[in-house]
Amino acid sequence: MSIATVSKKFLWVVAVLGLGLASNAYAEAKVAVVDFNRLLNEWVVTKNTMTTLQNEFIPRQRDLEAKEKDLKGKADRLQRDSAVMSETERAGLQKELAKGQRDLKSQADAVSEDFEARRNEEAGKLQGQLVTEVQSYAKSNSYDLVLSSNVAVYVKESFDITGQVLTYLQGRTPEVKPAAGKNDAKPAAPVKK
């Protein structure tokens, strides 16, 4: 046998032994999966942040509703009184209505865009916080590997620790009480285009 043949056989044996040792190491590894979407949806911090965000847009939403009500009143007046209005008065009111509707749509679009931008900003912050919290949970519970469920093709139910992480998160999150008077108003719904 040549030295090259012996070297190849030796490398082959080392590789097989290495795979055997690696598989033993993986057999002992503590692996888990978490559903980040579920955590984000059920985490009290997310709920509080979204309520605060909606409350931030209540004044703008109310302003839009008032302008919409004003336009509806003008449209009703035009329909009701158009027969007794002069042509100039009717044309002026129609022009005013058209301009008001354009302005309202423009403002509604701006509010919607601003809301989406703020929501995305807050969602990014929450996702960063959540990753940090999951890492903390994994370290404190001696996990070797924690994956997001959206990257796994199949996960045995016993590997899913989402419920335990959620309990951990809720235990670490102080209960946030709304300030007096802040929660009197109904949260604004996102403005639709």
TORBA-813590 format. One record per residue (C-alpha): chain; z, x, y; residue in one letter. Coordinates in steps of 0.05 Angstrom, whole numbers, plus 32768, in hexadecimal, padded with zeros to 4 digits. Example, Ala and Ser with C-alpha at 12.3 -4.5 7.8 and 13.67 -1.06 7.14 Angstrom:
2
[lumdren 'A',[809C,80F6,7FA6],'a']
[lumdren 'A',[808F,8111,7FEB],'s']
END
This chain:
193
[lumdren 'A',[8000,8000,8000],'m']
[lumdren 'A',[7FF0,8017,8045],'s']
[lumdren 'A',[8021,801A,807E],'i']
[lumdren 'A',[7FFB,7FE3,80A2],'a']
[lumdren 'A',[8002,7FB4,8067],'t']
[lumdren 'A',[804D,7FC3,8061],'v']
[lumdren 'A',[8056,7FB9,80AC],'s']
[lumdren 'A',[8032,7F75,80A9],'k']
[lumdren 'A',[805D,7F5F,806E],'k']
[lumdren 'A',[809B,7F76,8091],'f']
[lumdren 'A',[8088,7F50,80D1],'l']
[lumdren 'A',[8079,7F13,80A7],'w']
[lumdren 'A',[80BD,7F15,8085],'v']
[lumdren 'A',[80E0,7F1F,80C9],'v']
[lumdren 'A',[80BA,7EE4,80E6],'a']
[lumdren 'A',[80CC,7EB7,80AB],'v']
[lumdren 'A',[8115,7ECC,80AF],'l']
[lumdren 'A',[8113,7EC1,80FB],'g']
[lumdren 'A',[80F9,7E7A,80F1],'l']
[lumdren 'A',[8130,7E6D,80BE],'g']
[lumdren 'A',[8165,7E85,80EE],'l']
[lumdren 'A',[8146,7E5E,8128],'a']
[lumdren 'A',[8145,7E1E,80FF],'s']
[lumdren 'A',[818F,7E28,80EF],'n']
[lumdren 'A',[819C,7E31,8139],'a']
[lumdren 'A',[8176,7DF1,814A],'y']
[lumdren 'A',[819A,7DCC,8113],'a']
[lumdren 'A',[81DB,7DDB,8136],'e']
[lumdren 'A',[81C1,7DCC,817C],'a']
[lumdren 'A',[81DE,7D90,819F],'k']
[lumdren 'A',[81A2,7D6A,81BA],'v']
[lumdren 'A',[819F,7D27,81DF],'a']
[lumdren 'A',[8171,7CFB,8208],'v']
[lumdren 'A',[817F,7CD2,8246],'v']
[lumdren 'A',[8157,7C9A,8266],'d']
[lumdren 'A',[8156,7CAE,82B0],'f']
[lumdren 'A',[8136,7C6C,82C5],'n']
[lumdren 'A',[816F,7C45,82A7],'r']
[lumdren 'A',[81A2,7C73,82C6],'l']
[lumdren 'A',[8182,7C6B,830A],'l']
[lumdren 'A',[817E,7C20,8304],'n']
[lumdren 'A',[81C6,7C17,82EC],'e']
[lumdren 'A',[81EA,7C4E,8313],'w']
[lumdren 'A',[8218,7C30,8347],'v']
[lumdren 'A',[8204,7C66,8379],'v']
[lumdren 'A',[81BC,7C4F,8374],'t']
[lumdren 'A',[81D0,7C06,837F],'k']
[lumdren 'A',[81FB,7C19,83BC],'n']
[lumdren 'A',[81C4,7C44,83D9],'t']
[lumdren 'A',[8190,7C0E,83D2],'m']
[lumdren 'A',[81BE,7BDA,83F1],'t']
[lumdren 'A',[81CB,7C08,842C],'t']
[lumdren 'A',[8181,7C15,8433],'l']
[lumdren 'A',[8171,7BCB,8433],'q']
[lumdren 'A',[81A7,7BBE,8467],'n']
[lumdren 'A',[8188,7BF5,8492],'e']
[lumdren 'A',[8149,7BCB,8497],'f']
[lumdren 'A',[816A,7B87,84A5],'i']
[lumdren 'A',[8162,7B8B,84F1],'p']
[lumdren 'A',[8117,7B9A,84EB],'r']
[lumdren 'A',[810F,7B63,84B7],'q']
[lumdren 'A',[8132,7B30,84E4],'r']
[lumdren 'A',[8106,7B45,851E],'d']
[lumdren 'A',[80C8,7B38,84F3],'l']
[lumdren 'A',[80E3,7AF5,84DD],'e']
[lumdren 'A',[80F0,7AE1,8526],'a']
[lumdren 'A',[80AA,7AF4,853A],'k']
[lumdren 'A',[808D,7ACF,84FF],'e']
[lumdren 'A',[80B5,7A91,8512],'k']
[lumdren 'A',[809D,7A96,855A],'d']
[lumdren 'A',[8054,7A9B,8543],'l']
[lumdren 'A',[805E,7A5F,8515],'k']
[lumdren 'A',[8078,7A37,8551],'g']
[lumdren 'A',[803C,7A4A,857A],'k']
[lumdren 'A',[800D,7A38,8541],'a']
[lumdren 'A',[8030,79F4,8539],'d']
[lumdren 'A',[802A,79E8,8584],'r']
[lumdren 'A',[7FE0,79FA,8583],'l']
[lumdren 'A',[7FD3,79CA,8549],'q']
[lumdren 'A',[7FFE,7992,8567],'r']
[lumdren 'A',[7FE8,7997,85B0],'d']
[lumdren 'A',[7FA1,79B3,85AC],'s']
[lumdren 'A',[7F83,796F,85BC],'a']
[lumdren 'A',[7FA8,796B,85FE],'v']
[lumdren 'A',[7FA1,79B4,8612],'m']
[lumdren 'A',[7F6C,79CE,8640],'s']
[lumdren 'A',[7F36,79FA,8621],'e']
[lumdren 'A',[7F52,7A37,8646],'t']
[lumdren 'A',[7F9A,7A29,862F],'e']
[lumdren 'A',[7F83,7A1E,85E7],'r']
[lumdren 'A',[7F59,7A5E,85E7],'a']
[lumdren 'A',[7F93,7A85,8605],'g']
[lumdren 'A',[7FC3,7A6C,85D1],'l']
[lumdren 'A',[7F92,7A7B,8598],'q']
[lumdren 'A',[7F89,7AC2,85B4],'k']
[lumdren 'A',[7FD4,7ACA,85B9],'e']
[lumdren 'A',[7FDD,7AB3,8571],'l']
[lumdren 'A',[7FA8,7AE2,8556],'a']
[lumdren 'A',[7FC7,7B1D,857C],'k']
[lumdren 'A',[800C,7B09,8565],'g']
[lumdren 'A',[7FF6,7B06,851C],'q']
[lumdren 'A',[7FD5,7B4A,8520],'r']
[lumdren 'A',[8013,7B68,8540],'d']
[lumdren 'A',[8040,7B47,850C],'l']
[lumdren 'A',[8016,7B62,84D3],'k']
[lumdren 'A',[8016,7BA7,84F2],'s']
[lumdren 'A',[8062,7BA6,84FB],'q']
[lumdren 'A',[806C,7B8B,84B4],'a']
[lumdren 'A',[8040,7BC3,8499],'d']
[lumdren 'A',[8068,7BF7,84C0],'a']
[lumdren 'A',[80AB,7BDB,84A7],'v']
[lumdren 'A',[8091,7BDB,8460],'s']
[lumdren 'A',[8077,7C22,8465],'e']
[lumdren 'A',[80B9,7C3A,8484],'d']
[lumdren 'A',[80E1,7C17,844F],'f']
[lumdren 'A',[80B7,7C36,8417],'e']
[lumdren 'A',[80BE,7C7B,8436],'a']
[lumdren 'A',[8109,7C75,843C],'r']
[lumdren 'A',[810E,7C58,83F6],'r']
[lumdren 'A',[80E6,7C93,83DA],'n']
[lumdren 'A',[8112,7CC4,8402],'e']
[lumdren 'A',[8152,7CA5,83E7],'e']
[lumdren 'A',[8135,7CA1,83A0],'a']
[lumdren 'A',[8126,7CEC,83A2],'g']
[lumdren 'A',[816D,7CFB,83B7],'k']
[lumdren 'A',[8189,7CCE,8381],'l']
[lumdren 'A',[815D,7CEE,834B],'q']
[lumdren 'A',[8176,7D33,8360],'g']
[lumdren 'A',[81BE,7D1C,835D],'q']
[lumdren 'A',[81B3,7CFB,831A],'l']
[lumdren 'A',[8195,7D3A,82FC],'v']
[lumdren 'A',[81D2,7D62,8314],'t']
[lumdren 'A',[8202,7D2E,82F7],'e']
[lumdren 'A',[81DE,7D2D,82B4],'v']
[lumdren 'A',[81E0,7D79,82B2],'q']
[lumdren 'A',[822A,7D77,82C1],'s']
[lumdren 'A',[8235,7D44,8289],'y']
[lumdren 'A',[820C,7D6E,8258],'a']
[lumdren 'A',[8233,7DAD,8268],'k']
[lumdren 'A',[8277,7D8B,8263],'s']
[lumdren 'A',[8263,7D6D,8220],'n']
[lumdren 'A',[8244,7DAE,8204],'s']
[lumdren 'A',[81FD,7D95,81FD],'y']
[lumdren 'A',[81C9,7DCB,81F1],'d']
[lumdren 'A',[818E,7DA0,8205],'l']
[lumdren 'A',[8187,7D5E,822A],'v']
[lumdren 'A',[8142,7D40,8233],'l']
[lumdren 'A',[8128,7D06,825C],'s']
[lumdren 'A',[8113,7CCD,822F],'s']
[lumdren 'A',[80D0,7CC8,8251],'n']
[lumdren 'A',[80BA,7D0C,8235],'v']
[lumdren 'A',[80CD,7CFC,81ED],'a']
[lumdren 'A',[809B,7CD9,81C0],'v']
[lumdren 'A',[80D2,7CC1,8191],'y']
[lumdren 'A',[811D,7CC3,8197],'v']
[lumdren 'A',[814E,7CAF,8162],'k']
[lumdren 'A',[8180,7C7E,8181],'e']
[lumdren 'A',[81BB,7CAB,8171],'s']
[lumdren 'A',[819F,7CE1,81A0],'f']
[lumdren 'A',[819D,7CB2,81DD],'d']
[lumdren 'A',[81DB,7CC0,8208],'i']
[lumdren 'A',[81C6,7C95,8243],'t']
[lumdren 'A',[8201,7C65,823A],'g']
[lumdren 'A',[8233,7C9E,8237],'q']
[lumdren 'A',[8215,7CBF,8275],'v']
[lumdren 'A',[8216,7C7D,829A],'l']
[lumdren 'A',[8260,7C74,8289],'t']
[lumdren 'A',[826C,7CBC,82A1],'y']
[lumdren 'A',[8246,7CAF,82E2],'l']
[lumdren 'A',[826B,7C6E,82F0],'q']
[lumdren 'A',[82AE,7C92,82E4],'g']
[lumdren 'A',[829C,7CC8,8315],'r']
[lumdren 'A',[8283,7C99,834B],'t']
[lumdren 'A',[82B8,7C7E,837A],'p']
[lumdren 'A',[82B4,7C34,8386],'e']
[lumdren 'A',[8293,7C29,83C9],'v']
[lumdren 'A',[82AE,7BEF,83F1],'k']
[lumdren 'A',[8281,7BD2,8427],'p']
[lumdren 'A',[829A,7BD8,846E],'a']
[lumdren 'A',[82B4,7B98,848D],'a']
[lumdren 'A',[827B,7B6F,84AB],'g']
[lumdren 'A',[8244,7B9A,848D],'k']
[lumdren 'A',[823A,7B6F,8450],'n']
[lumdren 'A',[823A,7B2D,8474],'d']
[lumdren 'A',[81EF,7B2D,847A],'a']
[lumdren 'A',[81C1,7B22,843F],'k']
[lumdren 'A',[819D,7B63,842E],'p']
[lumdren 'A',[8155,7B63,8446],'a']
[lumdren 'A',[811F,7B60,8413],'a']
[lumdren 'A',[80E8,7B94,841A],'p']
[lumdren 'A',[80B2,7B7C,8448],'v']
[lumdren 'A',[8072,7B68,8424],'k']
[lumdren 'A',[802E,7B75,8441],'k']
END
